[in-house]
Amino acid sequence: MPTLLTWTDKQREIFNLLEDGKEFRAITDLGYTRNMVSRVKAAREDGQKPEPLEEDPAGSGTDGSRTKQGSRTSQSLVGVSGPKSSTPIGFKIGTKEIVLDPLELMKQYRYYTEIVKKDGYTESFSEVMTIAVKLLWTSLLDIPVTKDLLNAIFYE
Protein backbone atom coordinates (compact mmCIF):
# COMPACT_ATOMS: atom_id res chain seq x y z
CA MET A 1 0.00 0.00 0.00
CA PRO A 2 1.41 3.44 -0.92
CA THR A 3 2.22 5.99 1.73
CA LEU A 4 -0.68 8.20 2.76
CA LEU A 5 -0.34 11.68 1.31
CA THR A 6 -0.74 14.83 3.36
CA TRP A 7 -2.27 16.56 0.30
CA THR A 8 -0.40 19.75 -0.36
CA ASP A 9 -1.95 22.34 -2.67
CA LYS A 10 0.13 21.04 -5.59
CA GLN A 11 -0.90 17.46 -4.91
CA ARG A 12 -4.55 18.55 -4.81
CA GLU A 13 -4.09 20.28 -8.18
CA ILE A 14 -2.56 17.13 -9.65
CA PHE A 15 -5.40 15.03 -8.20
CA ASN A 16 -7.95 17.36 -9.83
CA LEU A 17 -6.12 17.19 -13.16
CA LEU A 18 -6.17 13.38 -12.99
CA GLU A 19 -9.88 13.50 -12.12
CA ASP A 20 -10.41 15.70 -15.19
CA GLY A 21 -8.84 12.99 -17.34
CA LYS A 22 -5.44 14.58 -17.93
CA GLU A 23 -2.68 12.17 -18.90
CA PHE A 24 0.55 11.80 -16.90
CA ARG A 25 2.64 13.54 -19.57
CA ALA A 26 0.21 16.46 -19.90
CA ILE A 27 0.45 17.05 -16.15
CA THR A 28 4.26 16.95 -16.09
CA ASP A 29 4.27 19.34 -19.05
CA LEU A 30 2.49 21.84 -16.77
CA GLY A 31 5.59 21.85 -14.55
CA TYR A 32 4.78 19.22 -11.94
CA THR A 33 7.55 16.72 -11.21
CA ARG A 34 7.22 13.13 -12.40
CA ASN A 35 7.81 11.93 -8.84
CA MET A 36 4.94 14.00 -7.43
CA VAL A 37 2.55 13.05 -10.25
CA SER A 38 3.44 9.37 -9.75
CA ARG A 39 2.79 9.57 -6.01
CA VAL A 40 -0.56 11.30 -6.46
CA LYS A 41 -1.56 8.89 -9.22
CA ALA A 42 -0.68 5.89 -7.05
CA ALA A 43 -2.56 7.33 -4.07
CA ARG A 44 -5.59 8.02 -6.26
CA GLU A 45 -5.52 4.49 -7.66
CA ASP A 46 -5.35 3.22 -4.06
CA GLY A 47 -8.55 5.13 -3.29
CA GLN A 48 -7.03 8.08 -1.45
CA LYS A 49 -8.67 11.46 -1.92
CA PRO A 50 -7.70 14.87 -0.61
CA GLU A 51 -9.79 15.85 2.35
CA PRO A 52 -11.95 18.94 1.75
CA LEU A 53 -10.32 22.21 2.69
CA GLU A 54 -11.81 23.78 5.77
CA GLU A 55 -13.85 26.86 5.03
CA ASP A 56 -13.03 29.89 7.14
CA PRO A 57 -16.00 30.27 9.46
CA ALA A 58 -17.57 33.72 9.50
CA GLY A 59 -16.16 35.98 12.11
CA SER A 60 -12.92 34.09 12.66
CA GLY A 61 -10.98 37.28 12.10
CA THR A 62 -9.02 36.36 8.95
CA ASP A 63 -10.01 39.63 7.32
CA GLY A 64 -7.17 41.35 9.15
CA SER A 65 -9.45 42.69 11.88
CA ARG A 66 -9.28 42.02 15.57
CA THR A 67 -10.73 38.81 16.92
CA LYS A 68 -12.97 38.64 19.97
CA GLN A 69 -9.85 38.08 22.06
CA GLY A 70 -8.38 41.32 20.68
CA SER A 71 -5.42 39.79 18.85
CA ARG A 72 -4.60 40.95 15.35
CA THR A 73 -4.90 38.34 12.57
CA SER A 74 -3.20 38.39 9.21
CA GLN A 75 -4.70 38.31 5.75
CA SER A 76 -3.13 37.50 2.43
CA LEU A 77 -3.82 40.62 0.39
CA VAL A 78 -2.26 39.31 -2.79
CA GLY A 79 -2.63 35.78 -4.07
CA VAL A 80 -1.36 34.34 -7.34
CA SER A 81 -2.51 31.19 -8.99
CA GLY A 82 -0.74 29.60 -11.91
CA PRO A 83 -2.28 27.87 -14.87
CA LYS A 84 -4.19 24.67 -14.16
CA SER A 85 -4.34 23.19 -17.64
CA SER A 86 -5.21 26.09 -19.96
CA THR A 87 -6.85 28.39 -17.44
CA PRO A 88 -5.88 32.04 -17.14
CA ILE A 89 -3.51 33.31 -14.51
CA GLY A 90 -5.38 34.94 -11.66
CA PHE A 91 -4.22 37.53 -9.16
CA LYS A 92 -6.30 38.39 -6.15
CA ILE A 93 -5.68 41.75 -4.53
CA GLY A 94 -7.97 42.17 -1.56
CA THR A 95 -11.33 41.17 -2.97
CA LYS A 96 -10.54 42.15 -6.59
CA GLU A 97 -9.72 39.30 -9.00
CA ILE A 98 -7.41 40.18 -11.92
CA VAL A 99 -7.29 37.60 -14.69
CA LEU A 100 -4.48 37.44 -17.24
CA ASP A 101 -4.55 35.44 -20.45
CA PRO A 102 -1.26 33.46 -20.60
CA LEU A 103 -1.09 33.75 -24.41
CA GLU A 104 -1.52 37.54 -24.33
CA LEU A 105 1.02 37.78 -21.52
CA MET A 106 3.49 35.79 -23.61
CA LYS A 107 2.95 38.13 -26.58
CA GLN A 108 3.55 41.13 -24.32
CA TYR A 109 6.73 39.54 -23.00
CA ARG A 110 7.99 38.86 -26.54
CA TYR A 111 7.49 42.55 -27.42
CA TYR A 112 9.33 43.45 -24.22
CA THR A 113 12.31 41.20 -25.05
CA GLU A 114 12.54 42.80 -28.50
CA ILE A 115 12.59 46.27 -26.92
CA VAL A 116 15.34 45.17 -24.52
CA LYS A 117 17.42 43.66 -27.34
CA LYS A 118 16.95 46.61 -29.68
CA ASP A 119 17.15 49.55 -27.28
CA GLY A 120 18.92 48.16 -24.21
CA TYR A 121 15.95 49.02 -22.01
CA THR A 122 16.74 48.35 -18.34
CA GLU A 123 13.28 48.55 -16.76
CA SER A 124 11.66 45.30 -15.66
CA PHE A 125 8.76 43.73 -17.53
CA SER A 126 6.40 44.86 -14.76
CA GLU A 127 7.63 48.45 -14.99
CA VAL A 128 7.18 48.43 -18.76
CA MET A 129 3.62 47.15 -18.37
CA THR A 130 2.92 50.01 -15.95
CA ILE A 131 4.33 52.55 -18.41
CA ALA A 132 2.23 51.08 -21.24
CA VAL A 133 -0.98 51.29 -19.21
CA LYS A 134 -0.16 54.87 -18.14
CA LEU A 135 0.37 55.83 -21.80
CA LEU A 136 -2.94 54.27 -22.79
CA TRP A 137 -4.73 55.94 -19.89
CA THR A 138 -3.23 59.31 -20.82
CA SER A 139 -4.22 58.95 -24.47
CA LEU A 140 -7.83 58.27 -23.45
CA LEU A 141 -7.94 61.51 -21.43
CA ASP A 142 -7.38 63.63 -24.55
CA ILE A 143 -4.45 65.39 -22.89
CA PRO A 144 -1.93 66.73 -25.41
CA VAL A 145 1.27 64.74 -25.29
CA THR A 146 4.10 67.08 -24.32
CA LYS A 147 7.66 66.56 -23.25
CA ASP A 148 6.66 67.29 -19.64
CA LEU A 149 3.84 64.74 -19.78
CA LEU A 150 6.15 62.05 -21.18
CA ASN A 151 8.72 62.85 -18.47
CA ALA A 152 5.99 62.45 -15.84
CA ILE A 153 4.99 59.07 -17.26
CA PHE A 154 8.46 57.65 -17.73
CA TYR A 155 10.20 59.08 -14.69
CA GLU A 156 7.49 59.08 -12.03
HUFEN-V350374 format. One record per residue. RES is the residue in three letters. PHI is phi as a letter, one per 20 degrees, with the letter a starting at -180 (none if undefined). OMEGA is omega in radians with two decimals (* if undefined). BURIAL is b if it has 16 or more other ideal C-beta (glycine too) atoms within 10 Angstrom, else e. Layout:
res:RES phi:PHI omega:OMEGA burial:BURIAL
res:RES phi:PHI omega:OMEGA burial:BURIAL
//
This chain:
res:MET phi:none omega:-3.13 burial:e
res:PRO phi:f omega:3.10 burial:e
res:THR phi:f omega:3.09 burial:e
res:LEU phi:f omega:3.14 burial:e
res:LEU phi:e omega:3.07 burial:b
res:THR phi:e omega:3.06 burial:e
res:TRP phi:l omega:3.01 burial:b
res:THR phi:f omega:3.12 burial:e
res:ASP phi:g omega:-3.14 burial:e
res:LYS phi:f omega:3.13 burial:e
res:GLN phi:f omega:3.07 burial:b
res:ARG phi:f omega:3.12 burial:b
res:GLU phi:f omega:3.13 burial:b
res:ILE phi:f omega:3.11 burial:b
res:PHE phi:g omega:3.14 burial:b
res:ASN phi:f omega:3.10 burial:e
res:LEU phi:f omega:3.09 burial:b
res:LEU phi:f omega:3.10 burial:b
res:GLU phi:f omega:3.13 burial:e
res:ASP phi:f omega:3.09 burial:e
res:GLY phi:n omega:3.12 burial:e
res:LYS phi:f omega:3.10 burial:b
res:GLU phi:e omega:-3.13 burial:e
res:PHE phi:g omega:-3.08 burial:e
res:ARG phi:f omega:3.13 burial:e
res:ALA phi:f omega:-3.13 burial:e
res:ILE phi:f omega:3.12 burial:b
res:THR phi:f omega:3.08 burial:b
res:ASP phi:f omega:3.09 burial:e
res:LEU phi:e omega:3.07 burial:b
res:GLY phi:o omega:3.10 burial:e
res:TYR phi:e omega:-3.11 burial:b
res:THR phi:f omega:3.12 burial:e
res:ARG phi:f omega:-3.14 burial:e
res:ASN phi:f omega:-3.11 burial:e
res:MET phi:f omega:3.13 burial:b
res:VAL phi:f omega:3.13 burial:b
res:SER phi:f omega:-3.14 burial:e
res:ARG phi:f omega:3.13 burial:b
res:VAL phi:f omega:3.14 burial:b
res:LYS phi:f omega:3.13 burial:b
res:ALA phi:f omega:3.12 burial:e
res:ALA phi:f omega:3.12 burial:b
res:ARG phi:f omega:3.13 burial:b
res:GLU phi:f omega:3.11 burial:e
res:ASP phi:e omega:3.09 burial:e
res:GLY phi:n omega:3.10 burial:e
res:GLN phi:f omega:3.08 burial:b
res:LYS phi:c omega:3.08 burial:e
res:PRO phi:f omega:3.10 burial:b
res:GLU phi:f omega:-3.13 burial:e
res:PRO phi:f omega:3.09 burial:e
res:LEU phi:f omega:-3.14 burial:e
res:GLU phi:f omega:3.05 burial:e
res:GLU phi:f omega:3.09 burial:e
res:ASP phi:f omega:-3.12 burial:e
res:PRO phi:f omega:-3.11 burial:e
res:ALA phi:g omega:3.08 burial:e
res:GLY phi:n omega:-3.14 burial:e
res:SER phi:e omega:3.05 burial:e
res:GLY phi:n omega:-3.12 burial:b
res:THR phi:e omega:3.09 burial:e
res:ASP phi:e omega:3.13 burial:e
res:GLY phi:n omega:3.13 burial:e
res:SER phi:e omega:3.12 burial:e
res:ARG phi:e omega:3.08 burial:e
res:THR phi:e omega:3.14 burial:e
res:LYS phi:g omega:-3.14 burial:e
res:GLN phi:e omega:3.09 burial:e
res:GLY phi:n omega:3.14 burial:e
res:SER phi:e omega:-3.11 burial:e
res:ARG phi:e omega:3.09 burial:e
res:THR phi:d omega:-3.11 burial:e
res:SER phi:d omega:3.10 burial:e
res:GLN phi:c omega:3.06 burial:e
res:SER phi:e omega:-3.11 burial:e
res:LEU phi:e omega:-3.13 burial:e
res:VAL phi:c omega:3.07 burial:e
res:GLY phi:c omega:3.14 burial:e
res:VAL phi:c omega:3.05 burial:e
res:SER phi:c omega:3.14 burial:e
res:GLY phi:e omega:-3.10 burial:e
res:PRO phi:f omega:3.00 burial:e
res:LYS phi:d omega:-2.94 burial:e
res:SER phi:m omega:-3.07 burial:e
res:SER phi:d omega:-3.11 burial:e
res:THR phi:e omega:3.11 burial:e
res:PRO phi:f omega:3.08 burial:e
res:ILE phi:e omega:-3.10 burial:e
res:GLY phi:d omega:3.04 burial:e
res:PHE phi:d omega:3.08 burial:e
res:LYS phi:d omega:3.11 burial:e
res:ILE phi:d omega:-3.02 burial:e
res:GLY phi:m omega:3.11 burial:e
res:THR phi:d omega:-3.10 burial:e
res:LYS phi:e omega:3.11 burial:e
res:GLU phi:e omega:3.11 burial:e
res:ILE phi:d omega:-3.07 burial:e
res:VAL phi:d omega:3.11 burial:e
res:LEU phi:d omega:3.07 burial:e
res:ASP phi:e omega:-3.10 burial:e
res:PRO phi:g omega:-3.14 burial:e
res:LEU phi:f omega:3.09 burial:e
res:GLU phi:f omega:3.12 burial:e
res:LEU phi:f omega:3.11 burial:e
res:MET phi:f omega:3.09 burial:e
res:LYS phi:f omega:-3.14 burial:e
res:GLN phi:f omega:-3.14 burial:b
res:TYR phi:f omega:3.09 burial:e
res:ARG phi:f omega:3.07 burial:e
res:TYR phi:g omega:3.14 burial:e
res:TYR phi:f omega:-3.12 burial:b
res:THR phi:f omega:3.08 burial:e
res:GLU phi:f omega:3.10 burial:e
res:ILE phi:f omega:-3.13 burial:e
res:VAL phi:f omega:-3.14 burial:e
res:LYS phi:f omega:-3.04 burial:e
res:LYS phi:f omega:-2.99 burial:e
res:ASP phi:d omega:-3.14 burial:e
res:GLY phi:m omega:-3.13 burial:e
res:TYR phi:g omega:-3.09 burial:e
res:THR phi:d omega:3.12 burial:e
res:GLU phi:f omega:3.12 burial:e
res:SER phi:f omega:3.10 burial:e
res:PHE phi:g omega:3.13 burial:e
res:SER phi:f omega:3.12 burial:e
res:GLU phi:f omega:3.12 burial:e
res:VAL phi:f omega:3.10 burial:b
res:MET phi:f omega:3.10 burial:e
res:THR phi:f omega:3.12 burial:e
res:ILE phi:f omega:-3.13 burial:e
res:ALA phi:f omega:3.14 burial:e
res:VAL phi:f omega:3.10 burial:e
res:LYS phi:f omega:3.10 burial:e
res:LEU phi:f omega:3.10 burial:e
res:LEU phi:f omega:3.14 burial:e
res:TRP phi:g omega:3.14 burial:e
res:THR phi:f omega:-3.12 burial:b
res:SER phi:f omega:3.13 burial:e
res:LEU phi:f omega:3.13 burial:e
res:LEU phi:e omega:-3.10 burial:e
res:ASP phi:l omega:3.07 burial:e
res:ILE phi:e omega:3.12 burial:e
res:PRO phi:f omega:-3.13 burial:e
res:VAL phi:e omega:3.12 burial:e
res:THR phi:d omega:3.10 burial:e
res:LYS phi:f omega:3.13 burial:e
res:ASP phi:f omega:3.13 burial:e
res:LEU phi:f omega:3.12 burial:e
res:LEU phi:f omega:3.07 burial:e
res:ASN phi:f omega:3.12 burial:e
res:ALA phi:f omega:-3.14 burial:e
res:ILE phi:f omega:-3.03 burial:b
res:PHE phi:e omega:-3.02 burial:e
res:TYR phi:c omega:3.13 burial:e
res:GLU phi:f omega:* burial:e
//
